[in-house]
Amino acid sequence: MAEGDARRVDWPDEPGIFDLTPEEERRRDEHALAEVRAGRYISNEAVMRWLASWGTDNPLPRPQVGD
């Protein structure tokens, strides 16, 4: 490995998110859309409320699907 190469040699050689084939990317997109259509997601608002509560005297529990 050349000096200055940012890739770490101790990381597993796994595909990254930009290494997906177009077919696999399409399959994953379709699956994600089906999950959203079925209501199986956590809203951004619920996540933001949860994050805003970190470090306070009353932190909120982790949001759940449907929140």
N, CA, C, O and CB atoms as a CASP TS submission, in Angstrom:
PFRMAT TS
TARGET T0000
AUTHOR 0000-0000-0000
METHOD Language model
MODEL 1
PARENT N/A
ATOM      1  N   MET     1       0.855  -1.176   0.000  1.00  0.00           N
ATOM      2  CA  MET     1       0.000   0.000   0.000  1.00  0.00           C
ATOM      3  C   MET     1       0.897   1.233   0.000  1.00  0.00           C
ATOM      4  O   MET     1       1.838   1.328   0.787  1.00  0.00           O
ATOM      5  CB  MET     1      -0.971   0.001   1.229  1.00  0.00           C
ATOM      6  N   ALA     2       0.603   2.151  -0.867  1.00  0.00           N
ATOM      7  CA  ALA     2       1.415   3.353  -0.997  1.00  0.00           C
ATOM      8  C   ALA     2       1.208   4.280   0.185  1.00  0.00           C
ATOM      9  O   ALA     2       0.134   4.328   0.784  1.00  0.00           O
ATOM     10  CB  ALA     2       1.091   4.079  -2.294  1.00  0.00           C
ATOM     11  N   GLU     3       2.264   5.014   0.505  1.00  0.00           N
ATOM     12  CA  GLU     3       2.159   5.997   1.578  1.00  0.00           C
ATOM     13  C   GLU     3       1.091   7.023   1.210  1.00  0.00           C
ATOM     14  O   GLU     3       1.020   7.475   0.068  1.00  0.00           O
ATOM     15  CB  GLU     3       3.528   6.691   1.838  1.00  0.00           C
ATOM     16  N   GLY     4       0.270   7.381   2.177  1.00  0.00           N
ATOM     17  CA  GLY     4      -0.794   8.347   1.927  1.00  0.00           C
ATOM     18  C   GLY     4      -2.095   7.717   1.475  1.00  0.00           C
ATOM     19  O   GLY     4      -3.102   8.411   1.334  1.00  0.00           O
ATOM     20  N   ASP     5      -2.091   6.395   1.242  1.00  0.00           N
ATOM     21  CA  ASP     5      -3.325   5.708   0.863  1.00  0.00           C
ATOM     22  C   ASP     5      -4.233   5.664   2.083  1.00  0.00           C
ATOM     23  O   ASP     5      -3.839   5.149   3.130  1.00  0.00           O
ATOM     24  CB  ASP     5      -3.037   4.264   0.321  1.00  0.00           C
ATOM     25  N   ALA     6      -5.440   6.198   1.961  1.00  0.00           N
ATOM     26  CA  ALA     6      -6.340   6.344   3.102  1.00  0.00           C
ATOM     27  C   ALA     6      -7.045   5.050   3.472  1.00  0.00           C
ATOM     28  O   ALA     6      -7.650   4.982   4.542  1.00  0.00           O
ATOM     29  CB  ALA     6      -7.362   7.401   2.812  1.00  0.00           C
ATOM     30  N   ARG     7      -6.996   4.044   2.655  1.00  0.00           N
ATOM     31  CA  ARG     7      -7.707   2.789   2.947  1.00  0.00           C
ATOM     32  C   ARG     7      -6.978   2.016   4.041  1.00  0.00           C
ATOM     33  O   ARG     7      -5.766   1.807   3.977  1.00  0.00           O
ATOM     34  CB  ARG     7      -7.837   1.917   1.668  1.00  0.00           C
ATOM     35  N   ARG     8      -7.743   1.599   5.044  1.00  0.00           N
ATOM     36  CA  ARG     8      -7.156   0.832   6.141  1.00  0.00           C
ATOM     37  C   ARG     8      -7.126  -0.639   5.756  1.00  0.00           C
ATOM     38  O   ARG     8      -8.099  -1.167   5.216  1.00  0.00           O
ATOM     39  CB  ARG     8      -7.952   1.042   7.462  1.00  0.00           C
ATOM     40  N   VAL     9      -6.015  -1.295   6.034  1.00  0.00           N
ATOM     41  CA  VAL     9      -5.881  -2.698   5.651  1.00  0.00           C
ATOM     42  C   VAL     9      -6.609  -3.635   6.602  1.00  0.00           C
ATOM     43  O   VAL     9      -6.827  -4.798   6.261  1.00  0.00           O
ATOM     44  CB  VAL     9      -4.425  -3.075   5.590  1.00  0.00           C
ATOM     45  N   ASP    10      -6.997  -3.159   7.795  1.00  0.00           N
ATOM     46  CA  ASP    10      -7.674  -4.043   8.736  1.00  0.00           C
ATOM     47  C   ASP    10      -9.187  -4.052   8.550  1.00  0.00           C
ATOM     48  O   ASP    10      -9.884  -4.758   9.278  1.00  0.00           O
ATOM     49  CB  ASP    10      -7.341  -3.637  10.148  1.00  0.00           C
ATOM     50  N   TRP    11      -9.706  -3.298   7.607  1.00  0.00           N
ATOM     51  CA  TRP    11     -11.144  -3.307   7.329  1.00  0.00           C
ATOM     52  C   TRP    11     -11.465  -4.497   6.447  1.00  0.00           C
ATOM     53  O   TRP    11     -10.685  -4.838   5.558  1.00  0.00           O
ATOM     54  CB  TRP    11     -11.598  -1.983   6.652  1.00  0.00           C
ATOM     55  N   PRO    12     -12.614  -5.141   6.683  1.00  0.00           N
ATOM     56  CA  PRO    12     -12.981  -6.261   5.807  1.00  0.00           C
ATOM     57  C   PRO    12     -13.218  -5.771   4.381  1.00  0.00           C
ATOM     58  O   PRO    12     -13.645  -4.637   4.163  1.00  0.00           O
ATOM     59  CB  PRO    12     -14.242  -6.979   6.339  1.00  0.00           C
ATOM     60  N   ASP    13     -12.941  -6.622   3.441  1.00  0.00           N
ATOM     61  CA  ASP    13     -13.125  -6.261   2.036  1.00  0.00           C
ATOM     62  C   ASP    13     -14.578  -6.527   1.654  1.00  0.00           C
ATOM     63  O   ASP    13     -14.898  -7.551   1.050  1.00  0.00           O
ATOM     64  CB  ASP    13     -12.147  -7.062   1.111  1.00  0.00           C
ATOM     65  N   GLU    14     -15.448  -5.595   2.015  1.00  0.00           N
ATOM     66  CA  GLU    14     -16.875  -5.711   1.734  1.00  0.00           C
ATOM     67  C   GLU    14     -17.287  -4.598   0.782  1.00  0.00           C
ATOM     68  O   GLU    14     -16.682  -3.526   0.773  1.00  0.00           O
ATOM     69  CB  GLU    14     -17.709  -5.655   3.042  1.00  0.00           C
ATOM     70  N   PRO    15     -18.311  -4.852  -0.014  1.00  0.00           N
ATOM     71  CA  PRO    15     -18.761  -3.791  -0.922  1.00  0.00           C
ATOM     72  C   PRO    15     -19.330  -2.613  -0.146  1.00  0.00           C
ATOM     73  O   PRO    15     -19.969  -2.789   0.892  1.00  0.00           O
ATOM     74  CB  PRO    15     -19.812  -4.330  -1.900  1.00  0.00           C
ATOM     75  N   GLY    16     -19.096  -1.426  -0.651  1.00  0.00           N
ATOM     76  CA  GLY    16     -19.652  -0.221  -0.057  1.00  0.00           C
ATOM     77  C   GLY    16     -20.986   0.118  -0.697  1.00  0.00           C
ATOM     78  O   GLY    16     -21.431  -0.560  -1.623  1.00  0.00           O
ATOM     79  N   ILE    17     -21.620   1.167  -0.199  1.00  0.00           N
ATOM     80  CA  ILE    17     -22.932   1.532  -0.727  1.00  0.00           C
ATOM     81  C   ILE    17     -22.868   1.969  -2.182  1.00  0.00           C
ATOM     82  O   ILE    17     -23.883   1.933  -2.878  1.00  0.00           O
ATOM     83  CB  ILE    17     -23.537   2.636   0.106  1.00  0.00           C
ATOM     84  N   PHE    18     -21.708   2.377  -2.655  1.00  0.00           N
ATOM     85  CA  PHE    18     -21.585   2.806  -4.043  1.00  0.00           C
ATOM     86  C   PHE    18     -21.131   1.667  -4.953  1.00  0.00           C
ATOM     87  O   PHE    18     -20.913   1.868  -6.148  1.00  0.00           O
ATOM     88  CB  PHE    18     -20.612   3.967  -4.145  1.00  0.00           C
ATOM     89  N   ASP    19     -20.990   0.470  -4.381  1.00  0.00           N
ATOM     90  CA  ASP    19     -20.552  -0.690  -5.156  1.00  0.00           C
ATOM     91  C   ASP    19     -21.701  -1.598  -5.566  1.00  0.00           C
ATOM     92  O   ASP    19     -21.463  -2.667  -6.127  1.00  0.00           O
ATOM     93  CB  ASP    19     -19.549  -1.480  -4.367  1.00  0.00           C
ATOM     94  N   LEU    20     -22.940  -1.199  -5.299  1.00  0.00           N
ATOM     95  CA  LEU    20     -24.094  -2.034  -5.637  1.00  0.00           C
ATOM     96  C   LEU    20     -24.328  -2.040  -7.143  1.00  0.00           C
ATOM     97  O   LEU    20     -24.082  -1.049  -7.831  1.00  0.00           O
ATOM     98  CB  LEU    20     -25.355  -1.539  -4.904  1.00  0.00           C
ATOM     99  N   THR    21     -24.803  -3.169  -7.634  1.00  0.00           N
ATOM    100  CA  THR    21     -25.201  -3.215  -9.036  1.00  0.00           C
ATOM    101  C   THR    21     -26.509  -2.437  -9.171  1.00  0.00           C
ATOM    102  O   THR    21     -27.228  -2.279  -8.184  1.00  0.00           O
ATOM    103  CB  THR    21     -25.359  -4.699  -9.545  1.00  0.00           C
ATOM    104  N   PRO    22     -26.830  -1.955 -10.352  1.00  0.00           N
ATOM    105  CA  PRO    22     -28.110  -1.262 -10.524  1.00  0.00           C
ATOM    106  C   PRO    22     -29.300  -2.134 -10.123  1.00  0.00           C
ATOM    107  O   PRO    22     -30.281  -1.631  -9.576  1.00  0.00           O
ATOM    108  CB  PRO    22     -28.269  -0.816 -11.971  1.00  0.00           C
ATOM    109  N   GLU    23     -29.217  -3.428 -10.389  1.00  0.00           N
ATOM    110  CA  GLU    23     -30.315  -4.328 -10.029  1.00  0.00           C
ATOM    111  C   GLU    23     -30.482  -4.422  -8.516  1.00  0.00           C
ATOM    112  O   GLU    23     -31.604  -4.385  -8.011  1.00  0.00           O
ATOM    113  CB  GLU    23     -30.075  -5.721 -10.615  1.00  0.00           C
ATOM    114  N   GLU    24     -29.365  -4.543  -7.788  1.00  0.00           N
ATOM    115  CA  GLU    24     -29.428  -4.637  -6.330  1.00  0.00           C
ATOM    116  C   GLU    24     -29.903  -3.314  -5.729  1.00  0.00           C
ATOM    117  O   GLU    24     -30.675  -3.307  -4.770  1.00  0.00           O
ATOM    118  CB  GLU    24     -28.049  -5.024  -5.751  1.00  0.00           C
ATOM    119  N   GLU    25     -29.451  -2.218  -6.281  1.00  0.00           N
ATOM    120  CA  GLU    25     -29.908  -0.911  -5.797  1.00  0.00           C
ATOM    121  C   GLU    25     -31.420  -0.764  -6.008  1.00  0.00           C
ATOM    122  O   GLU    25     -32.126  -0.284  -5.122  1.00  0.00           O
ATOM    123  CB  GLU    25     -29.149   0.234  -6.520  1.00  0.00           C
ATOM    124  N   ARG    26     -31.906  -1.170  -7.162  1.00  0.00           N
ATOM    125  CA  ARG    26     -33.342  -1.112  -7.454  1.00  0.00           C
ATOM    126  C   ARG    26     -34.130  -2.009  -6.498  1.00  0.00           C
ATOM    127  O   ARG    26     -35.182  -1.611  -5.998  1.00  0.00           O
ATOM    128  CB  ARG    26     -33.611  -1.529  -8.913  1.00  0.00           C
ATOM    129  N   ARG    27     -33.623  -3.217  -6.242  1.00  0.00           N
ATOM    130  CA  ARG    27     -34.281  -4.142  -5.325  1.00  0.00           C
ATOM    131  C   ARG    27     -34.368  -3.550  -3.923  1.00  0.00           C
ATOM    132  O   ARG    27     -35.408  -3.644  -3.271  1.00  0.00           O
ATOM    133  CB  ARG    27     -33.537  -5.479  -5.288  1.00  0.00           C
ATOM    134  N   ARG    28     -33.289  -2.947  -3.464  1.00  0.00           N
ATOM    135  CA  ARG    28     -33.292  -2.337  -2.126  1.00  0.00           C
ATOM    136  C   ARG    28     -34.225  -1.134  -2.061  1.00  0.00           C
ATOM    137  O   ARG    28     -34.914  -0.930  -1.062  1.00  0.00           O
ATOM    138  CB  ARG    28     -31.876  -1.914  -1.729  1.00  0.00           C
ATOM    139  N   ASP    29     -34.246  -0.340  -3.125  1.00  0.00           N
ATOM    140  CA  ASP    29     -35.170   0.804  -3.164  1.00  0.00           C
ATOM    141  C   ASP    29     -36.618   0.334  -3.101  1.00  0.00           C
ATOM    142  O   ASP    29     -37.424   0.898  -2.361  1.00  0.00           O
ATOM    143  CB  ASP    29     -34.944   1.642  -4.439  1.00  0.00           C
ATOM    144  N   GLU    30     -36.951  -0.696  -3.873  1.00  0.00           N
ATOM    145  CA  GLU    30     -38.323  -1.220  -3.872  1.00  0.00           C
ATOM    146  C   GLU    30     -38.705  -1.754  -2.495  1.00  0.00           C
ATOM    147  O   GLU    30     -39.831  -1.559  -2.038  1.00  0.00           O
ATOM    148  CB  GLU    30     -38.475  -2.329  -4.926  1.00  0.00           C
ATOM    149  N   HIS    31     -37.768  -2.423  -1.840  1.00  0.00           N
ATOM    150  CA  HIS    31     -38.029  -2.938  -0.493  1.00  0.00           C
ATOM    151  C   HIS    31     -38.272  -1.780   0.480  1.00  0.00           C
ATOM    152  O   HIS    31     -39.207  -1.826   1.278  1.00  0.00           O
ATOM    153  CB  HIS    31     -36.844  -3.815  -0.005  1.00  0.00           C
ATOM    154  N   ALA    32     -37.440  -0.754   0.414  1.00  0.00           N
ATOM    155  CA  ALA    32     -37.599   0.398   1.310  1.00  0.00           C
ATOM    156  C   ALA    32     -38.933   1.095   1.077  1.00  0.00           C
ATOM    157  O   ALA    32     -39.605   1.477   2.035  1.00  0.00           O
ATOM    158  CB  ALA    32     -36.447   1.393   1.113  1.00  0.00           C
ATOM    159  N   LEU    33     -39.324   1.265  -0.180  1.00  0.00           N
ATOM    160  CA  LEU    33     -40.611   1.904  -0.475  1.00  0.00           C
ATOM    161  C   LEU    33     -41.778   1.066   0.038  1.00  0.00           C
ATOM    162  O   LEU    33     -42.768   1.615   0.521  1.00  0.00           O
ATOM    163  CB  LEU    33     -40.758   2.135  -1.984  1.00  0.00           C
ATOM    164  N   ALA    34     -41.670  -0.250  -0.062  1.00  0.00           N
ATOM    165  CA  ALA    34     -42.725  -1.124   0.462  1.00  0.00           C
ATOM    166  C   ALA    34     -42.837  -0.979   1.976  1.00  0.00           C
ATOM    167  O   ALA    34     -43.942  -0.988   2.517  1.00  0.00           O
ATOM    168  CB  ALA    34     -42.448  -2.595   0.088  1.00  0.00           C
ATOM    169  N   GLU    35     -41.712  -0.847   2.659  1.00  0.00           N
ATOM    170  CA  GLU    35     -41.723  -0.651   4.112  1.00  0.00           C
ATOM    171  C   GLU    35     -42.420   0.661   4.472  1.00  0.00           C
ATOM    172  O   GLU    35     -43.218   0.705   5.409  1.00  0.00           O
ATOM    173  CB  GLU    35     -40.284  -0.662   4.671  1.00  0.00           C
ATOM    174  N   VAL    36     -42.124   1.716   3.739  1.00  0.00           N
ATOM    175  CA  VAL    36     -42.755   3.019   4.001  1.00  0.00           C
ATOM    176  C   VAL    36     -44.251   2.938   3.738  1.00  0.00           C
ATOM    177  O   VAL    36     -45.051   3.406   4.548  1.00  0.00           O
ATOM    178  CB  VAL    36     -42.118   4.128   3.127  1.00  0.00           C
ATOM    179  N   ARG    37     -44.631   2.350   2.614  1.00  0.00           N
ATOM    180  CA  ARG    37     -46.062   2.228   2.286  1.00  0.00           C
ATOM    181  C   ARG    37     -46.818   1.442   3.353  1.00  0.00           C
ATOM    182  O   ARG    37     -47.997   1.698   3.597  1.00  0.00           O
ATOM    183  CB  ARG    37     -46.239   1.550   0.920  1.00  0.00           C
ATOM    184  N   ALA    38     -46.141   0.485   3.989  1.00  0.00           N
ATOM    185  CA  ALA    38     -46.765  -0.332   5.032  1.00  0.00           C
ATOM    186  C   ALA    38     -46.728   0.358   6.394  1.00  0.00           C
ATOM    187  O   ALA    38     -47.226  -0.182   7.382  1.00  0.00           O
ATOM    188  CB  ALA    38     -46.071  -1.687   5.120  1.00  0.00           C
ATOM    189  N   GLY    39     -46.134   1.558   6.446  1.00  0.00           N
ATOM    190  CA  GLY    39     -46.088   2.301   7.706  1.00  0.00           C
ATOM    191  C   GLY    39     -44.980   1.864   8.643  1.00  0.00           C
ATOM    192  O   GLY    39     -44.999   2.208   9.825  1.00  0.00           O
ATOM    193  N   ARG    40     -44.013   1.109   8.133  1.00  0.00           N
ATOM    194  CA  ARG    40     -42.916   0.624   8.970  1.00  0.00           C
ATOM    195  C   ARG    40     -41.716   1.562   8.849  1.00  0.00           C
ATOM    196  O   ARG    40     -40.723   1.258   8.188  1.00  0.00           O
ATOM    197  CB  ARG    40     -42.518  -0.822   8.573  1.00  0.00           C
ATOM    198  N   TYR    41     -41.846   2.719   9.514  1.00  0.00           N
ATOM    199  CA  TYR    41     -40.754   3.686   9.542  1.00  0.00           C
ATOM    200  C   TYR    41     -40.886   4.529  10.798  1.00  0.00           C
ATOM    201  O   TYR    41     -41.923   4.515  11.462  1.00  0.00           O
ATOM    202  CB  TYR    41     -40.757   4.582   8.267  1.00  0.00           C
ATOM    203  N   ILE    42     -39.828   5.264  11.119  1.00  0.00           N
ATOM    204  CA  ILE    42     -39.821   6.205  12.238  1.00  0.00           C
ATOM    205  C   ILE    42     -39.700   7.590  11.627  1.00  0.00           C
ATOM    206  O   ILE    42     -38.801   7.843  10.824  1.00  0.00           O
ATOM    207  CB  ILE    42     -38.643   5.909  13.265  1.00  0.00           C
ATOM    208  N   SER    43     -40.597   8.483  12.001  1.00  0.00           N
ATOM    209  CA  SER    43     -40.604   9.815  11.396  1.00  0.00           C
ATOM    210  C   SER    43     -39.369  10.618  11.801  1.00  0.00           C
ATOM    211  O   SER    43     -38.799  10.411  12.871  1.00  0.00           O
ATOM    212  CB  SER    43     -41.872  10.571  11.795  1.00  0.00           C
ATOM    213  N   ASN    44     -38.975  11.526  10.935  1.00  0.00           N
ATOM    214  CA  ASN    44     -37.871  12.424  11.226  1.00  0.00           C
ATOM    215  C   ASN    44     -38.165  13.241  12.480  1.00  0.00           C
ATOM    216  O   ASN    44     -37.269  13.479  13.290  1.00  0.00           O
ATOM    217  CB  ASN    44     -37.603  13.350  10.035  1.00  0.00           C
ATOM    218  N   GLU    45     -39.411  13.668  12.645  1.00  0.00           N
ATOM    219  CA  GLU    45     -39.780  14.469  13.814  1.00  0.00           C
ATOM    220  C   GLU    45     -39.543  13.695  15.105  1.00  0.00           C
ATOM    221  O   GLU    45     -39.049  14.253  16.085  1.00  0.00           O
ATOM    222  CB  GLU    45     -41.248  14.904  13.725  1.00  0.00           C
ATOM    223  N   ALA    46     -39.896  12.401  15.108  1.00  0.00           N
ATOM    224  CA  ALA    46     -39.692  11.578  16.303  1.00  0.00           C
ATOM    225  C   ALA    46     -38.206  11.423  16.615  1.00  0.00           C
ATOM    226  O   ALA    46     -37.799  11.483  17.776  1.00  0.00           O
ATOM    227  CB  ALA    46     -40.339  10.196  16.120  1.00  0.00           C
ATOM    228  N   VAL    47     -37.406  11.226  15.584  1.00  0.00           N
ATOM    229  CA  VAL    47     -35.964  11.089  15.788  1.00  0.00           C
ATOM    230  C   VAL    47     -35.382  12.400  16.304  1.00  0.00           C
ATOM    231  O   VAL    47     -34.552  12.393  17.213  1.00  0.00           O
ATOM    232  CB  VAL    47     -35.263  10.668  14.476  1.00  0.00           C
ATOM    233  N   MET    48     -35.811  13.530  15.731  1.00  0.00           N
ATOM    234  CA  MET    48     -35.288  14.828  16.167  1.00  0.00           C
ATOM    235  C   MET    48     -35.676  15.130  17.614  1.00  0.00           C
ATOM    236  O   MET    48     -34.862  15.672  18.362  1.00  0.00           O
ATOM    237  CB  MET    48     -35.800  15.940  15.246  1.00  0.00           C
ATOM    238  N   ARG    49     -36.906  14.792  18.026  1.00  0.00           N
ATOM    239  CA  ARG    49     -37.308  14.972  19.434  1.00  0.00           C
ATOM    240  C   ARG    49     -36.423  14.138  20.348  1.00  0.00           C
ATOM    241  O   ARG    49     -35.977  14.604  21.397  1.00  0.00           O
ATOM    242  CB  ARG    49     -38.794  14.585  19.637  1.00  0.00           C
ATOM    243  N   TRP    50     -36.176  12.896  19.935  1.00  0.00           N
ATOM    244  CA  TRP    50     -35.342  11.996  20.725  1.00  0.00           C
ATOM    245  C   TRP    50     -33.924  12.551  20.857  1.00  0.00           C
ATOM    246  O   TRP    50     -33.372  12.593  21.956  1.00  0.00           O
ATOM    247  CB  TRP    50     -35.310  10.596  20.089  1.00  0.00           C
ATOM    248  N   LEU    51     -33.340  12.972  19.746  1.00  0.00           N
ATOM    249  CA  LEU    51     -31.979  13.512  19.786  1.00  0.00           C
ATOM    250  C   LEU    51     -31.900  14.777  20.629  1.00  0.00           C
ATOM    251  O   LEU    51     -30.935  14.973  21.368  1.00  0.00           O
ATOM    252  CB  LEU    51     -31.486  13.802  18.374  1.00  0.00           C
ATOM    253  N   ALA    52     -32.913  15.636  20.520  1.00  0.00           N
ATOM    254  CA  ALA    52     -32.920  16.881  21.296  1.00  0.00           C
ATOM    255  C   ALA    52     -33.003  16.605  22.792  1.00  0.00           C
ATOM    256  O   ALA    52     -32.606  17.448  23.597  1.00  0.00           O
ATOM    257  CB  ALA    52     -34.088  17.769  20.866  1.00  0.00           C
ATOM    258  N   SER    53     -33.513  15.438  23.173  1.00  0.00           N
ATOM    259  CA  SER    53     -33.646  15.121  24.594  1.00  0.00           C
ATOM    260  C   SER    53     -32.347  14.579  25.200  1.00  0.00           C
ATOM    261  O   SER    53     -32.226  14.497  26.422  1.00  0.00           O
ATOM    262  CB  SER    53     -34.761  14.112  24.793  1.00  0.00           C
ATOM    263  N   TRP    54     -31.386  14.212  24.365  1.00  0.00           N
ATOM    264  CA  TRP    54     -30.120  13.694  24.884  1.00  0.00           C
ATOM    265  C   TRP    54     -29.439  14.764  25.723  1.00  0.00           C
ATOM    266  O   TRP    54     -29.447  15.938  25.353  1.00  0.00           O
ATOM    267  CB  TRP    54     -29.191  13.234  23.728  1.00  0.00           C
ATOM    268  N   GLY    55     -28.867  14.385  26.815  1.00  0.00           N
ATOM    269  CA  GLY    55     -28.145  15.316  27.674  1.00  0.00           C
ATOM    270  C   GLY    55     -29.049  16.156  28.555  1.00  0.00           C
ATOM    271  O   GLY    55     -28.562  17.030  29.273  1.00  0.00           O
ATOM    272  N   THR    56     -30.351  15.915  28.521  1.00  0.00           N
ATOM    273  CA  THR    56     -31.279  16.647  29.380  1.00  0.00           C
ATOM    274  C   THR    56     -31.581  15.802  30.612  1.00  0.00           C
ATOM    275  O   THR    56     -31.154  14.652  30.711  1.00  0.00           O
ATOM    276  CB  THR    56     -32.592  17.005  28.616  1.00  0.00           C
ATOM    277  N   ASP    57     -32.320  16.387  31.546  1.00  0.00           N
ATOM    278  CA  ASP    57     -32.713  15.647  32.746  1.00  0.00           C
ATOM    279  C   ASP    57     -33.758  14.575  32.447  1.00  0.00           C
ATOM    280  O   ASP    57     -33.949  13.654  33.241  1.00  0.00           O
ATOM    281  CB  ASP    57     -33.249  16.605  33.795  1.00  0.00           C
ATOM    282  N   ASN    58     -34.432  14.692  31.310  1.00  0.00           N
ATOM    283  CA  ASN    58     -35.493  13.745  30.950  1.00  0.00           C
ATOM    284  C   ASN    58     -35.321  13.240  29.519  1.00  0.00           C
ATOM    285  O   ASN    58     -36.121  13.581  28.648  1.00  0.00           O
ATOM    286  CB  ASN    58     -36.873  14.400  31.113  1.00  0.00           C
ATOM    287  N   PRO    59     -34.285  12.430  29.262  1.00  0.00           N
ATOM    288  CA  PRO    59     -34.118  11.924  27.901  1.00  0.00           C
ATOM    289  C   PRO    59     -35.277  11.009  27.521  1.00  0.00           C
ATOM    290  O   PRO    59     -35.759  10.218  28.332  1.00  0.00           O
ATOM    291  CB  PRO    59     -32.782  11.176  27.763  1.00  0.00           C
ATOM    292  N   LEU    60     -35.708  11.135  26.284  1.00  0.00           N
ATOM    293  CA  LEU    60     -36.812  10.317  25.781  1.00  0.00           C
ATOM    294  C   LEU    60     -36.315   8.926  25.420  1.00  0.00           C
ATOM    295  O   LEU    60     -35.140   8.751  25.096  1.00  0.00           O
ATOM    296  CB  LEU    60     -37.473  10.984  24.557  1.00  0.00           C
ATOM    297  N   PRO    61     -37.199   7.937  25.472  1.00  0.00           N
ATOM    298  CA  PRO    61     -36.807   6.604  24.999  1.00  0.00           C
ATOM    299  C   PRO    61     -36.637   6.633  23.480  1.00  0.00           C
ATOM    300  O   PRO    61     -37.190   7.492  22.793  1.00  0.00           O
ATOM    301  CB  PRO    61     -37.865   5.531  25.412  1.00  0.00           C
ATOM    302  N   ARG    62     -35.875   5.693  22.982  1.00  0.00           N
ATOM    303  CA  ARG    62     -35.641   5.595  21.539  1.00  0.00           C
ATOM    304  C   ARG    62     -36.977   5.472  20.819  1.00  0.00           C
ATOM    305  O   ARG    62     -37.835   4.698  21.245  1.00  0.00           O
ATOM    306  CB  ARG    62     -34.723   4.385  21.202  1.00  0.00           C
ATOM    307  N   PRO    63     -37.169   6.221  19.734  1.00  0.00           N
ATOM    308  CA  PRO    63     -38.441   6.124  19.007  1.00  0.00           C
ATOM    309  C   PRO    63     -38.624   4.733  18.409  1.00  0.00           C
ATOM    310  O   PRO    63     -37.657   4.024  18.128  1.00  0.00           O
ATOM    311  CB  PRO    63     -38.509   7.187  17.895  1.00  0.00           C
ATOM    312  N   GLN    64     -39.866   4.370  18.227  1.00  0.00           N
ATOM    313  CA  GLN    64     -40.222   3.063  17.689  1.00  0.00           C
ATOM    314  C   GLN    64     -40.904   3.233  16.331  1.00  0.00           C
ATOM    315  O   GLN    64     -41.354   4.323  15.981  1.00  0.00           O
ATOM    316  CB  GLN    64     -41.144   2.298  18.672  1.00  0.00           C
ATOM    317  N   VAL    65     -40.969   2.162  15.591  1.00  0.00           N
ATOM    318  CA  VAL    65     -41.672   2.182  14.310  1.00  0.00           C
ATOM    319  C   VAL    65     -43.089   2.688  14.539  1.00  0.00           C
ATOM    320  O   VAL    65     -43.785   2.233  15.447  1.00  0.00           O
ATOM    321  CB  VAL    65     -41.686   0.767  13.649  1.00  0.00           C
ATOM    322  N   GLY    66     -43.505   3.627  13.711  1.00  0.00           N
ATOM    323  CA  GLY    66     -44.831   4.217  13.826  1.00  0.00           C
ATOM    324  C   GLY    66     -44.831   5.560  14.523  1.00  0.00           C
ATOM    325  O   GLY    66     -45.816   6.295  14.446  1.00  0.00           O
ATOM    326  N   ASP    67     -43.727   5.900  15.214  1.00  0.00           N
ATOM    327  CA  ASP    67     -43.638   7.207  15.886  1.00  0.00           C
ATOM    328  C   ASP    67     -43.443   8.308  14.866  1.00  0.00           C
ATOM    329  O   ASP    67     -43.346   9.479  15.233  1.00  0.00           O
ATOM    330  CB  ASP    67     -42.485   7.226  16.911  1.00  0.00           C
TER
END
